[in-house]
Amino acid sequence: MEPGQLFLPAWAATPEAADAQQLARLRQQAATLRRRAETQQVSLSLMAELNGLDLANQSPSAALGPVGYVERLKQAQDLGMPEAEAIVWARTRAFLDPDTQRWNAPGLGNTVQTISRDQARRHDAIAQVLAHWSESTPMALDESPGTPTASPPTEAMADIVLTVDLPSIHGGLD
């Protein structure tokens, strides 16, 4: 490959095609997370859903495995954890293999400390992007009963997830 040449997977002929394929995969994963949340009777806030989607992007098996993010989030909610803590706890525990009770995150060091630190970092990055988005969208802050609220469209949600791992490419939040 030539220096500066963009790498595209063999199945994507252009950057646009790669983006479209990735967005389609993220939409399917979001639908799966929503169905599982409904089955588990877990209410997903935008923050909880984006974190589940980001986890699915990071590790589909952790997010969508037999005991994945939604199931762990339900456990955290049942324990009465505040939302932010519950999300990080669920993200972290999603890497715990339900059969062996061992961590399955070799790229994150396979310790609760390193996994939790990474999941907290990702949660915080999503929170920053949402806060930035909310500041630029006044209607998002209006939570009066019966008043429509703005939320990022699906494409924007996927873009939020995709930027979590790529702050240097996208220039962060500035």
N, CA, C and O of each residue as an XYZ file, in Angstrom:
696
protein
N       0.857     -1.171      0.000
C       0.000      0.000      0.000
C       0.902      1.233      0.000
O       1.910      1.287      0.705
N       0.521      2.200     -0.793
C       1.262      3.456     -0.902
C       1.067      4.298      0.347
O      -0.012      4.260      0.938
N       2.092      5.072      0.779
C       1.904      5.969      1.917
C       0.755      6.934      1.650
O       0.641      7.497      0.562
N      -0.087      7.114      2.651
C      -1.216      8.025      2.530
C      -2.434      7.427      1.849
O      -3.491      8.058      1.802
N      -2.296      6.192      1.309
C      -3.430      5.552      0.652
C      -4.409      5.041      1.696
O      -4.008      4.488      2.720
N      -5.670      5.227      1.432
C      -6.720      4.803      2.345
C      -6.918      3.298      2.225
O      -7.073      2.783      1.118
N      -6.914      2.584      3.352
C      -7.173      1.159      3.359
C      -8.675      0.932      3.377
O      -9.378      1.476      4.228
N      -9.166      0.133      2.446
C     -10.571     -0.253      2.435
C     -10.640     -1.768      2.468
O      -9.892     -2.432      1.750
N     -11.513     -2.325      3.276
C     -11.682     -3.775      3.272
C     -12.028     -4.260      1.876
O     -12.577     -3.505      1.074
N     -11.717     -5.501      1.581
C     -11.958     -6.061      0.250
C     -13.417     -5.940     -0.162
O     -13.702     -5.832     -1.354
N     -14.348     -5.954      0.781
C     -15.767     -5.914      0.459
C     -16.290     -4.503      0.281
O     -17.472     -4.327     -0.018
N     -15.444     -3.480      0.455
C     -15.894     -2.098      0.288
C     -15.047     -1.427     -0.778
O     -13.837     -1.267     -0.616
N     -15.686     -1.038     -1.861
C     -14.961     -0.442     -2.980
C     -14.600      1.019     -2.743
O     -13.632      1.516     -3.318
N     -15.363      1.708     -1.908
C     -15.132      3.122     -1.657
C     -15.324      3.407     -0.168
O     -15.937      2.613      0.545
N     -14.802      4.538      0.297
C     -15.066      4.915      1.691
C     -16.566      5.050      1.964
O     -17.033      4.703      3.048
N     -17.305      5.545      0.999
C     -18.750      5.696      1.167
C     -19.423      4.340      1.326
O     -20.339      4.190      2.135
N     -18.971      3.344      0.550
C     -19.533      1.997      0.650
C     -19.191      1.380      2.007
O     -20.023      0.707      2.616
N     -17.974      1.611      2.470
C     -17.579      1.102      3.795
C     -18.432      1.744      4.885
O     -18.886      1.060      5.802
N     -18.652      3.061      4.786
C     -19.516      3.761      5.750
C     -20.930      3.198      5.722
O     -21.525      2.954      6.771
N     -21.465      2.993      4.530
C     -22.832      2.476      4.401
C     -22.946      1.086      5.018
O     -23.926      0.786      5.700
N     -21.948      0.240      4.780
C     -21.977     -1.109      5.347
C     -21.880     -1.065      6.870
O     -22.583     -1.796      7.567
N     -21.010     -0.209      7.372
C     -20.864     -0.089      8.828
C     -22.134      0.467      9.464
O     -22.552     -0.016     10.516
N     -22.752      1.464      8.852
C     -23.992      2.031      9.380
C     -25.117      0.990      9.365
O     -25.922      0.932     10.294
N     -25.172      0.174      8.317
C     -26.192     -0.877      8.255
C     -25.978     -1.878      9.391
O     -26.940     -2.312     10.023
N     -24.725     -2.243      9.651
C     -24.425     -3.174     10.739
C     -24.815     -2.553     12.079
O     -25.407     -3.227     12.922
N     -24.488     -1.273     12.285
C     -24.834     -0.597     13.532
C     -26.352     -0.506     13.714
O     -26.851     -0.645     14.831
N     -27.077     -0.277     12.632
C     -28.544     -0.214     12.737
C     -29.124     -1.569     13.151
O     -30.050     -1.636     13.958
N     -28.571     -2.644     12.591
C     -29.029     -3.986     12.974
C     -28.716     -4.255     14.445
O     -29.544     -4.806     15.171
N     -27.526     -3.867     14.874
C     -27.152     -4.077     16.269
C     -28.036     -3.241     17.196
O     -28.403     -3.701     18.277
N     -28.377     -2.027     16.787
C     -29.257     -1.187     17.598
C     -30.632     -1.833     17.726
O     -31.222     -1.832     18.806
N     -31.141     -2.379     16.635
C     -32.441     -3.055     16.679
C     -32.377     -4.273     17.601
O     -33.317     -4.527     18.354
N     -31.296     -5.013     17.549
C     -31.118     -6.174     18.425
C     -31.081     -5.737     19.883
O     -31.720     -6.360     20.732
N     -30.341     -4.675     20.184
C     -30.282     -4.169     21.559
C     -31.665     -3.745     22.043
O     -32.035     -4.031     23.182
N     -32.429     -3.070     21.193
C     -33.767     -2.613     21.583
C     -34.702     -3.797     21.848
O     -35.469     -3.782     22.811
N     -34.635     -4.826     20.990
C     -35.468     -6.021     21.200
C     -35.106     -6.714     22.513
O     -35.985     -7.128     23.269
N     -33.812     -6.835     22.774
C     -33.383     -7.482     24.020
C     -33.794     -6.659     25.230
O     -34.173     -7.215     26.261
N     -33.721     -5.347     25.113
C     -34.141     -4.479     26.222
C     -35.632     -4.658     26.479
O     -36.064     -4.721     27.630
N     -36.409     -4.739     25.419
C     -37.843     -4.941     25.582
C     -38.112     -6.294     26.250
O     -38.937     -6.384     27.159
N     -37.431     -7.324     25.810
C     -37.592     -8.659     26.394
C     -37.207     -8.664     27.863
O     -37.876     -9.301     28.677
N     -36.134     -7.961     28.211
C     -35.645     -7.910     29.594
C     -36.380     -6.858     30.423
O     -36.144     -6.733     31.625
N     -37.265     -6.109     29.783
C     -37.991     -5.008     30.432
C     -37.021     -3.968     30.999
O     -37.152     -3.508     32.134
N     -36.049     -3.622     30.164
C     -35.056     -2.605     30.503
C     -35.349     -1.371     29.668
O     -35.452     -1.447     28.444
N     -35.480     -0.247     30.330
C     -35.678      1.016     29.637
C     -34.310      1.562     29.238
O     -33.440      1.757     30.087
N     -34.129      1.804     27.955
C     -32.854      2.324     27.460
C     -32.964      3.825     27.211
O     -33.694      4.256     26.318
N     -32.250      4.611     27.986
C     -32.131      6.033     27.683
C     -31.243      6.155     26.445
O     -30.619      5.183     26.017
N     -31.196      7.338     25.887
C     -30.309      7.563     24.742
C     -28.873      7.234     25.129
O     -28.149      6.612     24.353
N     -28.458      7.646     26.323
C     -27.095      7.370     26.790
C     -26.849      5.864     26.902
O     -25.803      5.374     26.477
N     -27.799      5.134     27.465
C     -27.645      3.688     27.617
C     -27.609      3.004     26.254
O     -26.823      2.082     26.037
N     -28.463      3.456     25.340
C     -28.491      2.849     24.015
C     -27.206      3.130     23.241
O     -26.656      2.234     22.601
N     -26.734      4.358     23.297
C     -25.483      4.673     22.596
C     -24.310      3.877     23.160
O     -23.434      3.444     22.412
N     -24.291      3.686     24.463
C     -23.222      2.891     25.055
C     -23.323      1.430     24.634
O     -22.303      0.783     24.399
N     -24.533      0.908     24.539
C     -24.703     -0.455     24.047
C     -24.258     -0.579     22.606
O     -23.627     -1.564     22.224
N     -24.586      0.418     21.811
C     -24.187      0.413     20.410
C     -22.673      0.544     20.271
O     -22.065     -0.119     19.431
N     -22.073      1.387     21.084
C     -20.621      1.516     21.060
C     -19.961      0.201     21.479
O     -18.964     -0.212     20.886
N     -20.513     -0.452     22.493
C     -19.962     -1.736     22.917
C     -20.103     -2.772     21.810
O     -19.192     -3.571     21.591
N     -21.235     -2.769     21.108
C     -21.418     -3.690     19.985
C     -20.404     -3.411     18.880
O     -19.938     -4.337     18.216
N     -20.067     -2.155     18.684
C     -19.053     -1.785     17.702
C     -17.670     -2.248     18.170
O     -16.855     -2.706     17.369
N     -17.421     -2.124     19.465
C     -16.132     -2.521     20.033
C     -16.005     -4.039     20.094
O     -14.976     -4.593     19.706
N     -17.043     -4.711     20.578
C     -17.017     -6.160     20.753
C     -18.432     -6.710     20.630
O     -19.170     -6.756     21.614
N     -18.812     -7.127     19.427
C     -20.157     -7.670     19.253
C     -20.480     -8.810     20.225
O     -21.609     -8.908     20.706
N     -19.516     -9.656     20.512
C     -19.800    -10.772     21.410
C     -20.052    -10.298     22.838
O     -20.868    -10.891     23.544
N     -19.376     -9.252     23.273
C     -19.620     -8.722     24.618
C     -21.006     -8.077     24.681
O     -21.748     -8.290     25.640
N     -21.348     -7.305     23.677
C     -22.623     -6.588     23.696
C     -23.809     -7.498     23.447
O     -24.856     -7.351     24.077
N     -23.645     -8.440     22.527
C     -24.785     -9.204     22.046
C     -24.697    -10.693     22.359
O     -25.515    -11.478     21.879
N     -23.708    -11.086     23.159
C     -23.570    -12.490     23.542
C     -24.733    -12.933     24.417
O     -25.620    -12.134     24.719
N     -24.738    -14.201     24.830
C     -25.857    -14.736     25.611
C     -26.168    -13.928     26.881
O     -27.335    -13.727     27.218
N     -25.151    -13.478     27.565
C     -25.326    -12.568     28.705
C     -24.510    -11.331     28.347
O     -23.340    -11.200     28.705
N     -25.170    -10.433     27.630
C     -24.491     -9.263     27.102
C     -24.843     -7.995     27.851
O     -25.243     -8.015     29.015
N     -24.679     -6.906     27.148
C     -24.846     -5.580     27.738
C     -26.225     -5.382     28.367
O     -26.320     -4.927     29.507
N     -27.280     -5.712     27.650
C     -28.635     -5.456     28.164
C     -28.880     -6.259     29.438
O     -29.437     -5.734     30.403
N     -28.473     -7.515     29.450
C     -28.671     -8.354     30.630
C     -27.867     -7.819     31.815
O     -28.342     -7.822     32.950
N     -26.661     -7.365     31.542
C     -25.837     -6.789     32.611
C     -26.415     -5.451     33.076
O     -26.360     -5.127     34.263
N     -26.965     -4.680     32.145
C     -27.584     -3.405     32.515
C     -28.794     -3.649     33.416
O     -29.013     -2.915     34.379
N     -29.564     -4.664     33.105
C     -30.702     -5.016     33.958
C     -30.215     -5.374     35.360
O     -30.809     -4.944     36.349
N     -29.144     -6.155     35.451
C     -28.592     -6.506     36.768
C     -28.197     -5.249     37.533
O     -28.498     -5.112     38.719
N     -27.523     -4.338     36.846
C     -27.079     -3.094     37.490
C     -28.272     -2.262     37.943
O     -28.263     -1.709     39.042
N     -29.296     -2.173     37.103
C     -30.494     -1.420     37.471
C     -31.196     -2.071     38.653
O     -31.681     -1.380     39.549
N     -31.252     -3.409     38.655
C     -31.869     -4.127     39.775
C     -31.110     -3.898     41.082
O     -31.692     -3.960     42.165
N     -29.804     -3.632     40.972
C     -28.991     -3.329     42.151
C     -29.150     -1.870     42.590
O     -28.625     -1.470     43.629
N     -29.871     -1.083     41.801
C     -30.137      0.314     42.160
C     -29.017      1.280     41.840
O     -28.950      2.364     42.420
N     -28.144      0.909     40.935
C     -27.037      1.800     40.572
C     -27.554      3.011     39.808
O     -28.503      2.890     39.033
N     -26.942      4.182     40.016
C     -27.253      5.348     39.179
C     -26.901      5.028     37.719
O     -26.058      4.172     37.451
N     -27.550      5.718     36.787
C     -27.402      5.366     35.371
C     -25.955      5.297     34.883
O     -25.562      4.295     34.285
N     -25.165      6.321     35.121
C     -23.788      6.324     34.604
C     -22.998      5.135     35.158
O     -22.283      4.454     34.423
N     -23.136      4.903     36.440
C     -22.438      3.776     37.059
C     -22.948      2.452     36.499
O     -22.158      1.546     36.235
N     -24.254      2.337     36.317
C     -24.853      1.113     35.782
C     -24.352      0.821     34.372
O     -24.071     -0.328     34.032
N     -24.241      1.860     33.559
C     -23.781      1.675     32.180
C     -22.339      1.179     32.161
O     -22.028      0.214     31.462
N     -21.462      1.820     32.914
C     -20.053      1.388     32.936
C     -19.944     -0.023     33.510
O     -19.189     -0.848     32.996
N     -20.695     -0.300     34.570
C     -20.693     -1.637     35.182
C     -21.150     -2.679     34.175
O     -20.533     -3.737     34.049
N     -22.241     -2.381     33.450
C     -22.773     -3.317     32.457
C     -21.798     -3.517     31.309
O     -21.593     -4.643     30.853
N     -21.197     -2.435     30.842
C     -20.210     -2.546     29.760
C     -19.058     -3.426     30.199
O     -18.610     -4.298     29.455
N     -18.581     -3.191     31.413
C     -17.452     -3.964     31.928
C     -17.834     -5.427     32.086
O     -17.132     -6.310     31.594
N     -18.952     -5.692     32.775
C     -19.365     -7.069     33.054
C     -19.746     -7.836     31.799
O     -19.762     -9.067     31.810
N     -20.053     -7.127     30.714
C     -20.366     -7.803     29.455
C     -19.163     -8.587     28.928
O     -19.328     -9.499     28.118
N     -17.969     -8.243     29.377
C     -16.759     -8.962     28.967
C     -16.491    -10.200     29.836
O     -15.518    -10.919     29.608
N     -17.338    -10.442     30.813
C     -17.190    -11.604     31.684
C     -17.890    -12.789     31.023
O     -19.100    -12.757     30.798
N     -17.124    -13.830     30.714
C     -17.679    -15.012     30.067
C     -18.642    -15.697     31.034
O     -18.226    -16.098     32.121
N     -19.924    -15.842     30.668
C     -20.895    -16.407     31.601
C     -20.642    -17.886     31.908
O     -21.068    -18.382     32.951
N     -19.956    -18.588     31.013
C     -19.685    -20.008     31.229
C     -18.482    -20.245     32.130
O     -18.505    -21.121     32.994
N     -17.426    -19.453     31.921
C     -16.182    -19.678     32.677
C     -15.998    -18.704     33.833
O     -15.164    -18.927     34.711
N     -16.782    -17.614     33.834
C     -16.642    -16.532     34.812
C     -15.231    -15.918     34.756
O     -14.714    -15.445     35.767
N     -14.625    -15.932     33.573
C     -13.316    -15.308     33.347
C     -13.503    -14.161     32.368
O     -14.406    -14.172     31.531
N     -12.630    -13.174     32.492
C     -12.672    -12.023     31.601
C     -12.271    -12.457     30.205
O     -11.334    -13.239     30.040
N     -12.973    -11.955     29.199
C     -12.674    -12.262     27.810
C     -12.467    -10.959     27.050
O     -13.247    -10.592     26.171
N     -11.387    -10.272     27.420
C     -11.031     -9.011     26.766
C      -9.510     -8.911     26.699
O      -8.913     -8.037     27.329
N      -8.878     -9.813     25.929
C      -7.413     -9.809     25.902
C      -6.810     -8.482     25.450
O      -5.737     -8.096     25.915
N      -7.492     -7.786     24.551
C      -6.989     -6.490     24.090
C      -7.067     -5.407     25.152
O      -6.457     -4.346     25.014
N      -7.821     -5.678     26.212
C      -7.966     -4.707     27.302
C      -7.263     -5.177     28.571
O      -7.438     -4.577     29.632
N      -6.477     -6.235     28.476
C      -5.685     -6.677     29.615
C      -6.317     -7.757     30.480
O      -5.670     -8.288     31.382
N      -7.577     -8.085     30.212
C      -8.270     -9.149     30.953
C      -8.277     -8.974     32.464
O      -8.251     -9.955     33.208
N      -8.314     -7.724     32.918
C      -8.498     -7.472     34.353
C      -9.660     -6.509     34.506
O      -9.921     -5.683     33.631
N     -10.349     -6.627     35.622
C     -11.498     -5.759     35.839
C     -11.074     -4.289     35.832
O     -11.827     -3.430     35.373
N      -9.884     -3.999     36.334
C      -9.431     -2.606     36.384
C      -9.213     -2.030     34.983
O      -9.662     -0.921     34.694
N      -8.528     -2.775     34.115
C      -8.229     -2.234     32.787
C      -9.480     -2.189     31.912
O      -9.669     -1.254     31.134
N     -10.322     -3.193     32.044
C     -11.560     -3.208     31.265
C     -12.471     -2.061     31.717
O     -13.019     -1.329     30.893
N     -12.620     -1.917     33.015
C     -13.480     -0.870     33.562
C     -12.962      0.520     33.184
O     -13.750      1.407     32.855
N     -11.668      0.708     33.229
C     -11.086      2.008     32.868
C     -11.401      2.337     31.402
O     -11.758      3.471     31.083
N     -11.269      1.348     30.517
C     -11.563      1.575     29.109
C     -13.054      1.863     28.899
O     -13.420      2.754     28.133
N     -13.899      1.108     29.579
C     -15.338      1.304     29.409
C     -15.787      2.652     29.974
O     -16.672      3.294     29.409
N     -15.193      3.078     31.067
C     -15.500      4.403     31.627
C     -15.041      5.495     30.673
O     -15.739      6.493     30.496
N     -13.884      5.320     30.061
C     -13.375      6.297     29.090
C     -14.331      6.427     27.917
O     -14.628      7.535     27.472
N     -14.809      5.305     27.418
C     -15.718      5.320     26.274
C     -17.057      5.946     26.668
O     -17.622      6.736     25.911
N     -17.564      5.594     27.854
C     -18.811      6.192     28.363
C     -18.657      7.706     28.443
O     -19.534      8.447     27.999
N     -17.554      8.158     29.002
C     -17.331      9.600     29.168
C     -17.221     10.313     27.824
O     -17.684     11.445     27.683
N     -16.608      9.658     26.836
C     -16.504     10.259     25.504
C     -17.892     10.425     24.883
O     -18.183     11.448     24.262
N     -18.730      9.428     25.052
C     -20.097      9.518     24.537
C     -20.857     10.624     25.268
O     -21.594     11.389     24.646
N     -20.680     10.709     26.584
C     -21.345     11.761     27.365
C     -20.914     13.143     26.872
O     -21.744     14.048     26.781
N     -19.643     13.318     26.557
C     -19.154     14.609     26.058
C     -19.784     14.943     24.716
O     -20.195     16.080     24.487
N     -19.862     13.960     23.830
C     -20.459     14.205     22.514
C     -21.936     14.551     22.671
O     -22.428     15.473     22.019
N     -22.647     13.823     23.528
C     -24.067     14.128     23.747
C     -24.256     15.510     24.352
O     -25.168     16.241     23.966
N     -23.395     15.869     25.299
C     -23.490     17.197     25.903
C     -23.252     18.271     24.838
O     -23.958     19.278     24.793
N     -22.265     18.047     23.998
C     -21.971     18.994     22.918
C     -23.166     19.086     21.967
O     -23.552     20.179     21.552
N     -23.744     17.939     21.626
C     -24.898     17.917     20.731
C     -26.083     18.639     21.382
O     -26.769     19.422     20.724
N     -26.322     18.381     22.660
C     -27.440     19.003     23.365
C     -27.296     20.520     23.421
O     -28.283     21.245     23.300
N     -26.069     20.999     23.605
C     -25.833     22.443     23.643
C     -26.165     23.099     22.317
O     -26.602     24.249     22.282
N     -25.958     22.374     21.224
C     -26.215     22.954     19.909
C     -27.642     22.674     19.426
O     -28.019     23.094     18.332
N     -28.439     21.965     20.241
C     -29.818     21.644     19.886
C     -30.707     21.978     21.073
O     -30.973     21.105     21.900
N     -31.172     23.211     21.179
C     -31.926     23.648     22.352
C     -33.139     22.782     22.681
O     -33.434     22.575     23.858
N     -33.841     22.277     21.685
C     -35.028     21.481     21.944
C     -34.700     20.206     22.719
O     -35.575     19.669     23.398
N     -33.475     19.711     22.639
C     -33.105     18.467     23.314
C     -33.201     18.608     24.821
O     -33.340     17.606     25.522
N     -33.132     19.820     25.333
C     -33.141     20.019     26.773
C     -34.549     20.168     27.334
O     -34.728     20.139     28.552
N     -35.556     20.326     26.472
C     -36.926     20.516     26.927
C     -37.559     19.160     27.202
O     -37.801     18.383     26.279
N     -37.827     18.879     28.473
C     -38.395     17.592     28.838
C     -39.783     17.747     29.450
O     -40.206     16.910     30.246
N     -40.494     18.812     29.084
C     -41.842     19.015     29.587
C     -42.744     17.908     29.065
O     -42.601     17.483     27.919
N     -43.678     17.432     29.899
C     -44.596     16.388     29.429
C     -45.361     16.848     28.195
O     -45.849     17.978     28.140
N     -45.461     15.974     27.218
C     -46.199     16.285     26.002
C     -45.445     17.143     25.018
O     -45.962     17.445     23.943
N     -44.216     17.552     25.363
C     -43.427     18.381     24.467
C     -42.441     17.495     23.718
O     -41.685     16.745     24.336
N     -42.446     17.579     22.379
C     -41.493     16.756     21.644
C     -40.068     17.169     21.977
O     -39.771     18.352     22.136
N     -39.212     16.197     22.077
C     -37.797     16.486     22.316
C     -37.003     16.012     21.120
O     -37.379     15.053     20.445
N     -35.922     16.682     20.870
C     -35.059     16.296     19.764
C     -34.091     15.238     20.244
O     -33.647     15.264     21.392
N     -33.772     14.324     19.381
C     -32.712     13.371     19.649
C     -31.966     13.176     18.342
O     -32.525     13.381     17.265
N     -30.702     12.779     18.435
C     -29.945     12.634     17.195
C     -30.596     11.598     16.294
O     -31.048     10.563     16.783
N     -30.657     11.850     14.979
C     -31.179     10.824     14.084
C     -30.259      9.603     14.126
O     -29.127      9.687     14.602
N     -30.750      8.475     13.629
C     -29.994      7.229     13.682
C     -28.590      7.405     13.113
O     -27.620      6.911     13.688
N     -28.479      8.107     11.986
C     -27.162      8.301     11.381
C     -26.239      9.063     12.327
O     -25.055      8.746     12.437
N     -26.786     10.072     13.012
C     -25.974     10.842     13.953
C     -25.573      9.983     15.135
O     -24.460     10.116     15.644
N     -26.466      9.097     15.586
C     -26.122      8.193     16.683
C     -24.959      7.299     16.270
O     -24.018      7.106     17.040
N     -25.022      6.760     15.069
C     -23.937      5.912     14.582
C     -22.649      6.713     14.469
O     -21.574      6.216     14.805
N     -22.753      7.959     13.993
C     -21.564      8.802     13.906
C     -20.956      9.046     15.283
O     -19.733      9.065     15.425
N     -21.804      9.233     16.300
C     -21.306      9.408     17.665
C     -20.490      8.191     18.068
O     -19.391      8.319     18.605
N     -21.032      7.017     17.807
C     -20.340      5.779     18.162
C     -19.027      5.663     17.407
O     -18.005      5.302     17.990
N     -19.044      5.965     16.126
C     -17.834      5.823     15.325
C     -16.741      6.796     15.745
O     -15.562      6.494     15.565
N     -17.092      7.954     16.298
C     -16.074      8.921     16.690
C     -15.429      8.600     18.030
O     -14.383      9.165     18.349
N     -16.018      7.712     18.823
C     -15.471      7.408     20.146
C     -14.069      6.829     20.042
O     -13.200      7.169     20.846
N     -13.835      5.961     19.065
C     -12.518      5.365     18.909
C     -11.571      6.212     18.071
O     -10.378      5.915     18.008
N     -12.075      7.260     17.426
C     -11.265      7.972     16.452
C     -11.124      9.462     16.736
O     -11.250     10.267     15.813
N     -10.861      9.865     18.007
C     -10.813     11.309     18.280
C      -9.713     12.024     17.513
O      -9.895     13.179     17.128
N      -8.578     11.376     17.279
C      -7.498     12.067     16.575
C      -7.838     12.278     15.109
O      -7.407     13.267     14.518
N      -8.598     11.374     14.512
C      -8.987     11.512     13.110
C     -10.044     12.591     12.956
O     -10.007     13.383     12.014
N     -10.986     12.614     13.888
C     -12.096     13.564     13.797
C     -11.838     14.856     14.541
O     -12.687     15.747     14.539
N     -10.688     14.978     15.174
C     -10.346     16.231     15.847
C     -11.035     16.409     17.177
O     -11.130     17.536     17.661
N     -11.516     15.353     17.784
C     -12.135     15.477     19.113
C     -13.450     16.206     19.033
O     -14.169     16.096     18.039
N     -13.771     16.947     20.067
C     -15.065     17.627     20.151
C     -14.985     19.081     19.758
O     -16.004     19.771     19.771
N     -13.825     19.567     19.413
C     -13.688     20.994     19.108
C     -14.306     21.356     17.783
O     -14.273     22.520     17.384
